Amino acid sequence: MAQPRYVFVDSPQGPAVINEQHWKLRYNKQLKKFRLHYLPKDYREEKILNDRYPEILEHLKKKLEPYL
């Protein structure tokens, strides 16, 4: 079975990770907050889904922590 793949991105705002299911978690350095988005339905990243999908948030946080 293939391992899940992740894309890690760095920007002036802070690091982000995107998984194969198109969930994106960004860490905002200035605000010191995480923002979870589902890109197929929110490509502009306007809806923060942290409270609605806490299990996905925690999973992606663990992947992103080494880059904080």
URFEN-V725827 format. One line per field, one symbol per residue. ss: DSSP state (@ for helix, = for strand, . for the rest). phi: phi as a letter, one per 40 degrees, with the letter a starting at -180 (. if undefined). burial: + if it has 24 or more other ideal C-beta (glycine too) atoms within 12 Angstrom, else -. Layout:
ss = ???
phi = ???
burial = ???
//
This chain:
ss = .....====......====...======....======...............@@@@@@@@@@@@@@.
phi = .cccbbbbbbadcicabbcccgcbbbbccccfbcbbbbccbaccfcbcbdccbcccdcccdcccdccc
burial = -----+--------+++++---+++++------+++++----------+------++--++-++----
//
